[in-house]
Amino acid sequence: MTDHPARPVTGSEAEGEAANLRPLTIGIIAIITCAAFEAMAVTTAMPAVVADLDGVSGYGLAFSMYLTASLLGTVIAGTWCDRVGARPALAVGMFGMIAGLLVSGAAGEFWMVTAGRAVSGLGGGFMVVAVYVIIGGAYPQHRQPVIFGWLSAAWVLPSLIGPAVAGYLAAEASWRLVFLGVAPIVLAAFALVWPKTAALVPPEPGAGNRHDGRRRALTGLGLAGGVLAAQFAVNRLAAQEMADAAGAALLVALAVAGVIVAAVTLPRLLPKGTVRLAPGLPSIIATRGLVTAAFFGAEAFLPLMLVTSRGMDEATAGLSLSAGALGWSAGAFVQARVTFRRQWLLVIGASVLSMSIGLLALTSDPVVPFWVLVLVWTLAGFAMGMTLSSTSVLVLKLSPAQERGKNSSSLQLSDQLGGVVGTTIAGGLFALLRDPSDPGQVGVFVAIWLALCLFAVAGIVAGLRGALGSTDEPSAPAPRHP
């Protein structure tokens, strides 16, 4: 990919630049809009899915499996994009999402829904890394904050109509139409963007080491397998589906083994020092994972709380997701206009998020008006839009051209692993603490919010490390492994 030096541009240059990039921008926005609609619609419809297929104990697993499969797709796509460009990964990602939607929509049992979500997640991992590599190669640095702002804005329309449409279909027709109806939209988005990526500059000869790519793919497979084993065991233990001591011991052993495998493989897929919050780029990537654990773990269970504890229908409960997405877009537009060092937005965003999730625990009681809870979740979305867009811009800015794919993969890996950890912890607490005779227990959800708030607080620490230790120049390329 071609580097774009950071320099002032004249008004005419800016207009010409924007005009040349407009077709590609429209295509990328179409992809993200499609992914956003899929996420908002599926989350809204999931309470109806678990009710129909008797899958309430595996509610959290359906979300975390999507993210677990995304881990593998992200790792493979990172080195693949560095070697051959973003187009092949983009195609695999889009068709993977379509296949997963069709499997989930046709499911006769809840485990098939979970399997379909995993296939969609694999496709999503390929797709997101491809989009990041396209942005890093095609857009100059001074335009990247703007394009990330537009990508967040692409969530606005899906957040407004997605929950309403999905809630209506789930209540009045069938939740299956939510999955099956999104698949043609994904196909239309792919048809729109594919021709617009044909002119992208291919990687320089020799970019992307094939041996390194195979090593990262195998390591990513180990990470995904370890995470899958751990979350499966935790979910079954929390649901108390193994009554005998021997079965419980096997699940405990499986969970411990999965955690060990994940702990060994994860550092090899991230920049050196990410796990110990080394200053600069490693802490920026770590911040991404910590705040996503807090936010997405809470978001997965917010509609369920509103349906069970307040008796709301799925469409009304989905309004909270719409509010969060609107706040996200607002935060993304704010970050595009900052004049101080962008690294400090990570500290501000993580601080606002920790306050928001703490307030969520205080406003979950049904006596608190619904609009107050919506306002709190809007604030949480604002914090995420500001923080995640900033981490995206910083990682592209601090990455050499030949490592954009790998570092974008690391960023998305942190993002997805954070989501897996957040939803797994939330799902485990829900399965462990819930009383089947009293499904509307607010205390269960309060415990979830408080546990997730700790991740947001840790994000403040990571953000400080990233702000105090990073420069504004790309790091030197990492040496290739023999």
N, C-alpha and C positions, 0 to 999 in steps of 0.2 A: 504494500500500500504506500501511497505517497504522503510524506509529511507536509503539513501546512505550517509555515512559520508564523508565529504570533506577531503581527504588525498592524498598525492602524490602517484602516481602509477608508477610501473616500466614499461619498454618498453614491456616486454612479457605480463604483465597484461593488458596493454592497447590494445595490439593486440588481445588477447583472448576476452576481453570485447567487442571490436568492432565487432569481428566475431560473437559473440553470439547475438548481437543486430542487425546485418545486415538485417536479414529477416524482422524484425519489422520496421526498418528504411525504407526499400524499400516499404513496404505497406503504411506507413504514407506518404511518398513522393508521392506515387501514388494517394492518396486521395487529397492532396493539389494541385497536378498537375491538377487533374480533376476539382476541385473547381476554380482554376485559369483560366483554359480554359473556363469554363462557364462564369466567370465574364468578361473576356476580349472579348469573342465572343458576349455576349449579349449587352455589352456597345457599341461595334462597330456597331451592327445591329440596335440599338434602333432608330436612325434617320429615317431609312427606315420603321420601324414599325409605328412610329407616322405619317409619310407621308401617308402610306397605309390606316391606320385606323383612320385618322383625330384626332390624340390624342396629338397634340403639346402642348395644354394648360395643359395637365396632364403629361408632360414629366418627371418633377421632381418627381411626385407622384409615378411613376413606380419604381424609385430607392429607395425612402424613405420608400415605403411599404415593400419592401424586408427587409430593416433594422428594421422596426417596428416589423414585425413578428419574426425576429431574436431575438429581446429582450425577447419575451415570451419563445421561445425555449431555450435560454441561461439560463434564470432563472430556468426553470424546470429541465434542464439537470444538473445544478450544484449540487443540493441536491440529485438528482437521482444517479448521479455518485458516490457521497460520500456514498450512502446507498448500492447500488448493483453493483458498478463497471461501467466501461466505455462501455462495449460491447452493452448493450441494447440501450443506447443513440446513439451510432454510427450507429446501424442498422436503428433506426427510422430516424435519420438525412439523411442518404443516400437515403432511399426510399422516404422521403419527398421531397428531391431535384428532384428526378426523376418525381414524380407526378406533381410538379410545372412546370417543363419543358414541360411536355406533355400538360398541360392546356394552357400554353402560346402559344405553337406551334399550337394548334388547335383553337385559339381564333378568333372569328368573329368580335368582337368589342374590343376597347382598354381597357375597364374596365376588360375584361377577362384576358388580358395580365397582368394587374396590380394584379388581383387575383392570377394568376399563380405565379407571382414573390413573392407574400406573402407566398404561400405554400412552395416555394423553400427557402425563408428566414427562415421559421420555421424549416425546415430540416437543414439548414446551422447552425442555433443556436445550435441545438443538436450536430451536427457533430464536430464543432470547440471545444466546451467544452470537448467532449470525447477525442479528440486528445491531448489537453493540459493535461488532467488527465493521459492519457497513458504516455506521456513524463515525467510528474512529478513522476510517480511511477516506470517506467521501466528504466530510464536513470539517472546515477549519476550526481551530480551537475556540475562536471567539464566537462561533455559532453553535457550539455544542451545548452550552447551558440553555440556549433558546430551544433547540430541538428536543432536549429532555423535558423542558417545560411543555412543549406541544404533546409529547408522548403522554405526559400525565393528564393533559387536557383531553386526550383521547378516551380517558375513563369516564368523562362527564356524562356523555349520552348513554353509554351502557349502564352507568350507575343510576340514571334516572328511569330508564325504561326496562332495564334487565330484570331487577327484582319484581317490578310490577307485572311484567309479562310472565315471568317464571312462576310467581305466586299465583296468578290467575290460572295458568295452565295446570299447576299442581293441584289447585283446589277444585277447579271446574271441569277439567278434562283428565289429563294424566301427566304425572311427572316425567314419563318417558318422552313426551314431546319436547321437553326442555333440552334433553341431550340430543335427540334426533333432529330437532329443529335448528340447533346451532351448527351442525356439521355442514350444511350447504353454505352457511355464512362464512365458515372458515375457507371452504373451497373458493368462494367468490373473492375473498381477500387475497388468496394466493394467486388467482388469475390476474388480479389487478397489479400486484407488486412484481411478479416474476419478470415481465418484459422490461421493467424499469431498473432491474439490477444487472442487465446484460452488459452495460457499459462500464461496470466497476473494474478498476485496475487490478489485475491478478497479483498474487504475492511474487516477490522477487525470487529468482531462481535460487534454490538452496534454503529458502526460508522454511522453517518447521522441520525438525528432525524426525524422520520416520521411526527410528528406534525409541526416541523420547516419547513419541505419540503412543506407541504400543505399551510402553512402560506406564504412562499415565492412565491409559485405558484400563489396564489390568489393576492398577492401584484404585482407580475409580470403581471398578467392579467389586473389589474387596470392601471399599467404603460403603457402597450401596448395600452389599450383602450383610455387613456388620450392623448397619443401621436398621435394615429390615428385620434381622433376627432380634435385635434388642427391642424394637417397638412392638413386634408381634408378641414377644414374651411378656413385656410389661402390660400390654393390653389384656392378655389372657389372665395374667395374675391378678390384675386389678378387678377384672370381671368375675374372678373366682370360678373359672370354668374347669379348674382341675381340683377336684375335691380331695383326692388322695395325696399323701405326703410325697410319694415318689414322683407323681406327675408335677407337683409344685416345685420339687427340687430340680427336675429337668428344665422347667421353665426359667428358674433362677439361674441355672448354669448357662442356658442359652442366652439370657439377657447379659450376663457377665461377659461371656465370650464375644457377643456382638459389640459391646462397649469397648472391649480391649482391641478388637480388630479395627473399629472405627478410630480409636485413639492413636493407633499405630499408623494407619494409612492417611488420615486427614492432613497431618503436617507436611506430607510429601506432595500434596496437591495445592498447597497455599504458599505464598511467598515466605521465605525464611523469617521466623520470628512472629508470625501472625498469632499463634496460640498463646505466646507469652506477652502479647501486646507490645512488641517492639515499636519504637517511635516511627512515624512516617507512614508509608504505604501499607505495611502490615497491620497497623492499628486502624487505618481507614477501612480496610477490608473486614477486620474483626468487628468494628462498629456496625457495619451492615448486618452481620449475622445476629448480633445481640438485639438490635432493635426489631428485626423481623421476627425473631423468636417471640418477643413480647407482643407485637401487634397482631401477627397472623394467628398466633395461638388464641388470642382473645376474639378476633374476628370470626373464627370458625365456630365458636360457641355462643356468640352474641344472639344470632337469630333463634337458636334453640332455647336460650333463656327466656326470650320474649314470648315465644310460642307456649312454653310449658308453665312459666311462672305468671305471665300476664294474660294468657289466653288469647293472644293476638293471632290473626291469620298470617300465613307466610308472606303475603304481599305487604302487609303493614309492617311486619317485622323487618322486611327487606329495606324499608326506608332508612333504617339506621346505617345499612351498608352504603346506600346512596349518599347519605350525609358525609360519611367517612371519605368516600371517593371525591366528593366535591371539595372537602377540606384538603385532601391530597393534592388536587389540581392547583388550589390556591397556594399551597406551600411550594409547589414546584415553580410556579410563576414568580413567587417572591425570591427564590434562590437565584433565578436568572438575572436579577437586578441588583444584587449586592455589590457594594464597592469595597468592602473589607475582605481580608483573606477568607476564602471559602471554607478552609478547614474549621473555622470556629462555628460554622453552621451545624456541624456534627454535634458539637457540645450543646448548642441551643436546642436542636431538634430532639436529642435524647433526653434532655431535661424536661421539655414540654411533654414528651411521650410518657415519661415516668409519672409526671403529675396527672396526666389524663387517665392512665390506667388505674392509678390510685383513686381518682375520683369515680371511676367506673364501679369500683367496689362499694363506694358510698352511695351511689345512685341506683343500684340494682334493685333495691326494695320496691315492690309494686306501689307503695304509697307515694314514691317520688314521681312527678309527672314525666310522661314519656319524652316530652320535648327537652327536658333537662338532660336525659341520657343521650339523646340525639346530638345535643350541643357538645357534650363531653366527647363523643366519638368523632365529631367533626374536628375538634381540636387535635385528637390523636391522629387523624388523617392528615391534618395540616403539618404536624411534626414529621410524619413519614415522608410526605411529598418534599419537604425541605431537605431532609436528611438523605434519602435515597438518591434523589437527583444529584445532590452534591457529591456523594460517594462515586456515582457514575462518572461525573465530569472529572473528578480528581484522579481516578484510576486511569482513564484515557490520557489525561494530561501528563501523568507521571510515568507512563509506560513507553518504552521505545517502540517504534513502529513494528519491529519484528516480533514483539511479545504482546501485542494488543489482544490477540486471541487467547493466549494463555492467561494473561492477567484479567481479562474480561471473564474468562471461565472461572478463575479463582473468586472473583467478586460474586458471580452468580452462585457458585458453590457455597460460599459463605451465606448468601441470601437464602438458598434453599435448605441448607442444613439448619439454619436458624428456624425456618418454618417447620421443619421436621421436629426439631427439639421442642419448640413451643407447642405444637399441636399434640405431640406425644405426651408431654407432661400434662397438658390440659386434659387430654383424653384419659390418661391414667388416673388423674385425680377425680374426673367425672365418674368413671367406672367404679372406682374404689369407694367414693363417698355417697353416691346417689342412693336414694331409697326408692325402689320400684313402686312402692305403695304411695309415694308422695313425689312424683316427678317434678313438681314445681318448686322444690327446695331452693331458695335463693342462696342459702349458706354455701352450697356446693359451688356455685358460680363465683361467689365472693372469694372463696379459697383459691379458685383458679386465677382470678384477677390479681390477687396479692402475690401469688407465686410468680406470675409472669412479669409483674412490676419489677422484680429483682433483676430481670434481664435488662430492662430499660435503664435501671440505675447503673448496672455494669457498663452499659453503652456510654454513659457519661464519662466514665473513667477511660474507656477506649478512645472516645472522641478527643479527650484532653491529650492523650498520648499521641494521637494523630496530628493534632494541631500544633503541639509543641515541638515535634520532631521532624516534620516534613518540610521539604523545600518545594519550590515551584518549578523544578526542572525534572525531566525524565531521569529515571535511574539508569545506571549502566546495564547493558544487556547481561543477563546471567550466563555464566559459562555453560556450554553444552556438556551433557554427560557423555562419556565415551560409550 
